[in-house]
Amino acid sequence: MGYLTNGDFSSGKLEPWKPVLGSDIPVVEEEGRYHVQLSHGEKLSQSFWMESDEPRRFRVKVELRVEGGSGEAAGQVQLIWSSGAIHTFNLVESPEWRTVEIPANFTSLSSSNTIQLLVQPRYDKEVSVRSVSITDDTKADSA
């Protein structure tokens, strides 16, 4: 899973992910794999370390599905990276797992980083997250 620890929640526990603002985020087993369930207003966070502060290109992948709630309106989930990347994406309800890929380019990168997933407070669907990973596309290009 690259820079993140327990990015696929395979330990069956949340750690080292941390709920933000007192959220009670469950880890659920389904068909032999684990995922977390985020409701409206909940945020999940993990801090990680990078050795170099050179300009780099990353790809963040989030495997998720959206269920429940009322109505068919799309809602918003935000991916926030402490080094300056914020990506907001709209999700519609779907019982199927899907992968969202988000490019993140940095000219200045901190050694100490935090990544957060936030379900907007007005979004009344349940967002299940099965994995989060970060890969360094810059390193792939130089190989």
N, C-alpha and C positions, 0 to 999 in steps of 0.2 A: 504493500500500500504506500510505498515511498516515504514521504516525510511524516505521515501521520501514524500513530500507534492505535491499534484496534479500530482502524478505519472501516472494517466490515463487521464490527461488533461481534466477532467470532468467539470472544471470550464469554459471551452471554452477560457481560456486565457493561456498564456505561464508562467506567474509568479507562483512560484518562480524560475522556470527554466530561465536560462539566455543564450542568444546566445553569442558566443565567437567570437571575432575579427570582430564585426560589421555585423554579419550575420542577414538577415531579414527572420526569420523562421515563416511561417504562421501556425496558428491553424485552422484546417478544420473540419467541421461537415459532417459526412456521416452516413446515416442510424441511426441517433440518438446518435452516439458516436463521440468523438473528437479524432483527431490525429494531429501530427506535420509532416511537410514535410521537409526533409533535402536533399539538393543537394550537389554535389561534393565540398569538402573543408569546409563544414559547421560543426560547433561543438556546441552542446547543453550541458549546465552544470548546476548542482544543488549542493549546499552545504548543509550538514546536520550534526547533532550532535549525538554522541553515548556516553553513560554514563560510559562504562567500557573499559579499555584497555587490558583486558585479551585476550589470544589466542582464536580465534573464527573461525567458518566455516560459510560462507554465501552462498546464492544462489541468483544470480541476474537473473531476467527474463525480457526479452525485447520482446514485441509483435510487429511484423513489417511485412512489405511487400515491394517488390522492383518492380518498374515499369519504363517504359520509357527509354530514352537514345537510343544509337545506339549499335548494335552488341549484341552478346550473351555472351561475356566474363564475368567471375565472377569478382567481385570487393571486396574491403575490407572496413569493418566498424570496428572501434576500440571502445572498452569500456575501459575507463581509470578511475581507482579509486586512489585517491591521496595517500592512504596508501600503495601503491606499486603494485597493480594488474593492469596489462594491458593484455587485451585479444583481439586478432585480429581474426575476422571470415570472411570467404568468402561467398558472397551471389550471387545467380543467380536470374535472373528475375522471379517473380512469382506474379500473381495478387491476390493470396490467402494470408490471414493473417496467420502467423506462429509464434511460440514462440521459442526463443533461450534461453536456460538455461546455465548459466555460473557459475561454482563453484569458490569461492574465499576463500582461507585459509590464515589466518594471525597469526603470532606468536607475532607480536607487532602491535597494532592498535591505531591510534590517536583518540582523542575525537572529533576533528573537521575534517570532511571529505568532499571531493568533488567527484562527479561522473560525467563523461563526455562521450558523444557519439560523435564520429567523423567519418564523411564519408570522405574517402581518396580523395584528390584532383583529382586524375586520374580516379575516378569512376564516369561515366557520367549518372548513373541511379538516379532515385528519390527514396529515402528511406523514407517510411512513418512509423512513430512510434506511436502505439496506447497506449502502456503502458510500464512503467519501474517500477520494484519493487525489493526490497531487503528483503530477509528473513534470519533470524539467525537460521541456522541448528543446532548450538550448543544448543540453548535453546530448540529446538524441541526434541533433544536427551535426555535432562535432565528432560523433563516433564513426 
